[in-house]
Amino acid sequence: MKKALHIKSILMATTGCGLVGFASIVSAVSCGDTITTAEVLDADIINCAASPAITVTGPTGSLDLNGFTLSCDGSAIGILLDGSFAGLSNSQPSSGTIRACDTAGISVEGTGFHTIVGVTTSENGTLGVSVSSDNNFFNSSSHTDNQDTGIYISGDENSFFSVDASGNLAAGIAIFGDYTRISQSIARNNDFAGIILIDANYTSVIQNTASSNGEYGILVDDTGPVGNIILGNQAQSNIIRDMFDDSSSPCVGTTWFANDFNTSNESCIE
């Protein structure tokens, strides 16, 4: 699993965390700002060189992208979520996008309990989003076409519902943290794999689609995982294997059940 280890070595230095607040106060937000109140973007922020480009600090800070775009020009981080219970959302049908940041479009840090709803990260230099804190919630967010991995998770007890992590140059979703929950999400057309569990325990991957990836659909790359459940997923047309358990004792520590797939490396994968 050289490519999985490559992802780990590149990404372990990154961090992240955030919470969605539905802002009701409209005011100008500029490149380099730190937000501690409810704010709404009223224009695109283009070619921001500050890093982070914007910091949202909870529990009182939240940002609604309002359909506008934040793009970086040399910034390592686009939006940093810090403190606890911060919010990042997009209230408009048009995409609220963070793009072209060197390390991560969104870095979810601090104590955690942040929420991210309806936000897009795309074409970032390494990660779409990095989640290093605990107990964060993502809903209907999109992390596509980034130069390495769409979603990188090193914190614990994070939840992802109806997210899209497709078209990235390595993995769609890479899970290093414990007690992660991924459900009803899509990880397609990534160059390496749709969903990877690396050193992850007590993680639930339920009713997702991980198809048409360059090598693997769902991959467990761990010597001795504990308490993982991979249930009711669809993984079709992945080049090497749709489902692959690379642990020292396959299907011990990871339960594979009721998945829809064509190819696997072990007969115990169901």
SVG drawing of the C-alpha trace seen along z (x, -y; Angstrom):
<svg xmlns="http://www.w3.org/2000/svg" viewBox="-30 -46 36 63">
<polyline fill="none" stroke="black" stroke-width="0.4" points="0.0,0.0 2.8,-2.5 0.4,-5.1 -1.6,-5.0 1.5,-5.4 2.5,-8.3 -0.8,-10.0 -0.1,-9.4 3.4,-10.9 2.2,-14.0 -0.9,-14.7 0.0,-13.9 1.3,-17.4 -2.0,-19.0 -4.8,-19.9 -8.4,-21.0 -11.9,-21.6 -15.2,-23.6 -19.1,-24.2 -21.8,-25.8 -23.7,-28.8 -26.4,-30.3 -25.4,-33.9 -27.9,-36.8 -25.5,-39.8 -24.2,-41.1 -20.8,-42.9 -17.7,-43.1 -15.3,-40.2 -11.8,-40.7 -8.6,-38.6 -6.8,-37.9 -9.8,-38.6 -10.6,-36.7 -14.3,-36.3 -15.8,-36.1 -19.4,-37.0 -22.0,-35.9 -20.9,-37.1 -22.1,-36.7 -19.9,-37.2 -21.1,-39.9 -18.5,-39.5 -15.8,-37.1 -12.4,-37.2 -9.9,-36.6 -6.2,-35.7 -5.8,-36.1 -2.2,-35.8 -2.8,-35.7 -2.7,-32.3 -5.3,-31.5 -7.2,-33.6 -10.0,-33.7 -10.2,-32.4 -13.6,-31.6 -13.4,-31.3 -16.2,-29.7 -18.3,-29.6 -19.6,-33.0 -18.0,-33.0 -19.7,-31.7 -19.5,-32.4 -22.0,-32.0 -20.3,-32.0 -23.6,-33.1 -22.7,-31.6 -19.4,-33.5 -15.8,-32.2 -12.7,-32.5 -9.5,-31.8 -5.9,-31.7 -2.7,-33.1 0.1,-31.5 -2.1,-30.9 -1.5,-27.5 -5.0,-27.4 -8.2,-28.9 -10.6,-28.9 -9.5,-27.9 -12.2,-26.9 -10.9,-27.4 -12.2,-27.3 -15.4,-25.3 -18.8,-25.4 -17.8,-27.5 -19.9,-27.5 -19.2,-27.4 -22.1,-27.3 -23.4,-28.2 -27.0,-29.3 -27.3,-29.8 -28.0,-27.2 -24.8,-28.3 -21.6,-26.9 -19.8,-28.6 -16.3,-27.5 -12.8,-27.6 -10.1,-27.0 -6.4,-27.2 -5.0,-27.0 -1.7,-25.3 -2.3,-23.0 -6.1,-22.8 -9.2,-24.6 -10.6,-24.2 -8.7,-23.3 -10.9,-22.2 -9.0,-22.7 -9.5,-23.9 -11.6,-22.0 -14.1,-20.8 -17.9,-20.5 -17.8,-22.6 -20.4,-22.2 -19.8,-22.5 -22.9,-22.6 -23.1,-23.0 -19.6,-24.2 -17.3,-23.3 -13.5,-22.9 -11.9,-22.4 -8.6,-22.6 -6.6,-23.0 -2.9,-22.1 -3.1,-19.2 -6.3,-18.7 -9.9,-19.8 -10.4,-19.7 -8.3,-18.6 -10.1,-17.6 -7.8,-17.3 -10.2,-18.1 -13.1,-16.0 -16.9,-15.8 -17.3,-17.8 -20.3,-17.4 -20.3,-17.8 -23.5,-17.7 -23.9,-18.1 -20.4,-19.4 -18.3,-18.8 -14.5,-18.2 -13.6,-17.5 -10.7,-17.8 -8.0,-18.6 -4.4,-17.7 -4.2,-15.0 -7.1,-14.0 -10.6,-15.4 -11.2,-14.8 -8.4,-13.9 -9.5,-12.9 -7.1,-12.6 -9.5,-13.7 -12.0,-11.4 -15.8,-11.1 -16.4,-13.1 -19.5,-12.6 -20.0,-13.0 -23.4,-12.8 -24.1,-13.2 -20.7,-14.6 -19.0,-14.3 -15.3,-13.5 -14.7,-12.7 -12.1,-13.4 -9.2,-13.9 -5.7,-13.0 -5.1,-10.5 -8.1,-9.5 -11.6,-10.7 -11.7,-10.2 -8.7,-9.1 -9.6,-8.1 -6.9,-8.0 -9.1,-9.0 -11.3,-6.7 -15.1,-6.6 -15.6,-8.2 -19.0,-7.9 -19.4,-8.2 -22.9,-7.7 -24.8,-8.3 -21.7,-9.9 -20.0,-9.6 -16.3,-9.0 -15.9,-8.4 -13.3,-8.9 -10.4,-9.4 -7.0,-8.4 -6.1,-6.0 -9.1,-5.1 -12.6,-6.2 -12.5,-5.6 -9.4,-4.4 -9.2,-3.4 -5.7,-3.7 -5.0,-3.1 -8.8,-3.7 -10.9,-1.9 -14.6,-1.9 -15.3,-3.5 -18.6,-3.1 -18.8,-3.3 -22.4,-2.8 -24.4,-3.2 -21.9,-5.1 -20.8,-4.9 -17.1,-4.3 -17.0,-3.4 -14.8,-4.0 -11.7,-4.9 -8.2,-4.4 -7.2,-1.5 -9.6,-0.7 -13.1,-1.4 -12.9,-0.9 -9.6,0.1 -8.7,1.1 -4.9,0.5 -4.2,1.4 -2.4,4.2 -4.9,4.7 -8.1,2.7 -10.7,2.9 -14.5,2.4 -14.9,1.2 -18.1,1.7 -18.4,1.4 -22.1,2.0 -24.4,1.6 -21.9,-0.3 -21.8,-0.2 -18.4,0.2 -18.2,1.0 -15.7,0.6 -12.7,-0.1 -9.5,0.9 -7.7,3.2 -10.4,4.2 -13.7,2.8 -13.1,3.8 -9.7,4.7 -8.8,5.7 -5.1,5.4 -5.0,6.1 -2.9,8.8 -6.0,10.9 -8.6,9.9 -12.2,9.4 -10.9,9.6 -11.6,6.1 -13.5,5.0 -16.9,6.4 -17.9,6.3 -21.6,7.0 -24.3,6.5 -22.1,4.5 -22.7,4.4 -19.4,5.1 -17.8,7.3 -14.2,7.8 -12.4,8.2 -9.2,9.8 -10.8,11.9 -13.8,14.3 -14.8,13.1 -15.8,9.7 -19.5,9.6"/>
</svg>
